Amino acid sequence: MSEFKFEIIKKMGVLSKSSSGWAKEFNLVRWNDRDPKYDIRDWGPDGGKMGKGVTLSKEELLALKELLNTMEL
């Protein structure tokens, strides 16, 4: 299995936190030396382990923002 690298460029915020210390975070992350993307995923308490998540380009994030703005919650 090939190794991958990541760097959290900017922590945008925590969406939720579990009793085990894992947190669902919204961050700007650089994966494998590529351009940074916006990312939502669970991170372990020490930040070294991560769960599955979703990465979004700036354009995708803007489209999501537009969709969320039209929703009535």
Rosetta silent file (secondary structure, phi, psi, omega in degrees, C-alpha in Angstrom):
SEQUENCE: MSEFKFEIIKKMGVLSKSSSGWAKEFNLVRWNDRDPKYDIRDWGPDGGKMGKGVTLSKEELLALKELLNTMEL
SCORE:     score description
SCORE:     0.000 S_00000001
   1 L     0.000  134.390 -179.241    0.000    0.000    0.000 S_00000001
   2 L   -76.982  149.145 -179.498    1.390    3.414   -0.917 S_00000001
   3 L   -84.912  145.907  175.833    2.009    5.973    1.789 S_00000001
   4 L  -124.238  156.049  179.811    0.195    9.292    1.764 S_00000001
   5 L  -117.575  151.280  174.178    1.017   12.624    3.343 S_00000001
   6 E  -146.095  153.297  176.260   -1.248   15.279    4.734 S_00000001
   7 E  -142.246  122.097  175.556   -0.848   18.695    6.281 S_00000001
   8 E   -78.673  110.738 -177.373   -3.635   20.595    7.994 S_00000001
   9 E   -76.876  -43.947 -179.143   -3.162   24.099    6.599 S_00000001
  10 E  -150.321  127.641  174.835   -5.953   25.752    8.591 S_00000001
  11 E   -84.769  115.230 -177.121   -8.347   24.449   11.230 S_00000001
  12 E   -84.986  -37.688  179.374  -11.702   26.000   10.410 S_00000001
  13 E   165.849  163.796  177.986  -13.694   24.530   13.285 S_00000001
  14 E  -100.471  127.235  179.535  -15.048   21.530   15.171 S_00000001
  15 E   -86.986  -36.724  177.185  -18.539   20.368   14.166 S_00000001
  16 E  -162.568  162.925 -179.827  -18.946   17.782   16.947 S_00000001
  17 E  -138.927  136.215  179.798  -16.933   15.802   19.478 S_00000001
  18 L   -94.045  167.506 -179.888  -17.516   12.278   20.797 S_00000001
  19 L   -66.975  -19.708  179.096  -16.950   11.023   24.332 S_00000001
  20 L   -82.596   -5.530  178.474  -13.932    9.055   23.047 S_00000001
  21 L    99.567  -10.664  176.217  -12.207   12.306   22.043 S_00000001
  22 L   -69.903  144.375 -177.643  -12.673   11.968   18.289 S_00000001
  23 E  -131.297  136.388  172.119  -13.844   15.185   16.641 S_00000001
  24 E   -85.560  116.825 -173.235  -15.589   15.889   13.337 S_00000001
  25 E  -121.134  152.751  172.459  -13.657   18.845   11.982 S_00000001
  26 E  -110.562  115.487 -174.665  -13.838   21.229    9.036 S_00000001
  27 E  -137.213  165.415  168.794  -10.290   21.999    7.878 S_00000001
  28 E  -102.848  117.311 -170.967   -8.225   23.083    4.909 S_00000001
  29 E  -126.819  138.930  173.136   -5.914   20.114    4.198 S_00000001
  30 E   -99.866  121.249  178.932   -3.106   19.470    1.726 S_00000001
  31 E  -106.813  125.439  175.428   -3.071   15.808    0.615 S_00000001
  32 L    50.755   45.720  176.049    0.091   14.345   -0.986 S_00000001
  33 L    61.436   18.189  176.248    1.627   17.745   -1.779 S_00000001
  34 L   -89.918  177.227  177.046   -1.375   18.720   -3.945 S_00000001
  35 L   -59.938  142.206  179.286   -3.368   21.939   -3.724 S_00000001
  36 L   -62.139  148.152  176.465   -5.217   22.248   -0.388 S_00000001
  37 E  -130.994  156.338  175.122   -8.884   21.227   -0.264 S_00000001
  38 E   -77.366  140.383 -167.816  -11.644   21.817    2.238 S_00000001
  39 E  -141.429  134.415  173.642  -12.191   18.697    4.284 S_00000001
  40 E  -122.786  119.915  178.832  -14.804   17.322    6.699 S_00000001
  41 E  -165.003  166.672  175.055  -13.839   14.178    8.622 S_00000001
  42 E   -83.551  136.809  177.267  -13.376   12.623   12.056 S_00000001
  43 E  -123.112  141.365  177.050   -9.948   13.039   13.627 S_00000001
  44 L   -67.638  166.796 -176.784   -8.532   11.120   16.578 S_00000001
  45 L   -56.342  -33.155 -178.197   -7.655   12.912   19.816 S_00000001
  46 L   -94.023   -2.684  179.272   -3.984   13.285   18.841 S_00000001
  47 L    79.211    1.341 -179.099   -4.700   14.275   15.215 S_00000001
  48 L   -90.079  -26.916  178.676   -2.695   11.338   13.856 S_00000001
  49 L  -108.347  149.010 -178.549   -5.598    9.038   13.031 S_00000001
  50 E  -141.571  155.028  173.927   -8.527    9.931   10.835 S_00000001
  51 E   -97.889 -177.824  176.441  -11.796    8.492    9.667 S_00000001
  52 E   -66.984  151.374 -178.059  -13.361    8.614    6.235 S_00000001
  53 E  -153.394 -167.733 -179.338  -14.367   12.038    5.101 S_00000001
  54 E  -126.562  131.975  174.173  -15.289   14.361    2.279 S_00000001
  55 E  -112.833  142.941 -176.986  -12.934   16.728    0.469 S_00000001
  56 E  -133.466  137.399  171.870  -14.192   19.701   -1.507 S_00000001
  57 L   -73.629  171.951  177.818  -12.533   22.118   -3.900 S_00000001
  58 H   -60.982  -40.600  179.856  -13.252   25.820   -3.459 S_00000001
  59 H   -64.259  -42.690  178.525  -15.798   25.633   -6.283 S_00000001
  60 H   -65.299  -39.249  178.386  -17.550   22.637   -4.678 S_00000001
  61 H   -64.172  -40.735  177.424  -17.596   24.396   -1.305 S_00000001
  62 H   -63.919  -40.107  177.594  -19.186   27.475   -2.907 S_00000001
  63 H   -64.503  -41.416  177.466  -21.822   25.269   -4.577 S_00000001
  64 H   -63.419  -41.417  178.416  -22.542   23.583   -1.222 S_00000001
  65 H   -59.727  -43.867  178.296  -22.849   26.985    0.440 S_00000001
  66 H   -59.900  -45.211  179.610  -25.393   28.039   -2.196 S_00000001
  67 H   -62.924  -43.990 -179.331  -27.415   24.857   -1.614 S_00000001
  68 H   -64.680  -35.170  179.897  -27.315   25.279    2.171 S_00000001
  69 H   -67.065  -23.724  179.661  -28.445   28.899    1.867 S_00000001
  70 H   -86.627  -11.744 -176.986  -31.591   27.755    0.031 S_00000001
  71 L   -81.657  143.470  173.372  -32.532   25.221    2.711 S_00000001
  72 L  -105.412  113.170 -177.243  -35.014   25.980    5.416 S_00000001
  73 L  -101.922    0.000    0.000  -33.886   24.279    8.626 S_00000001
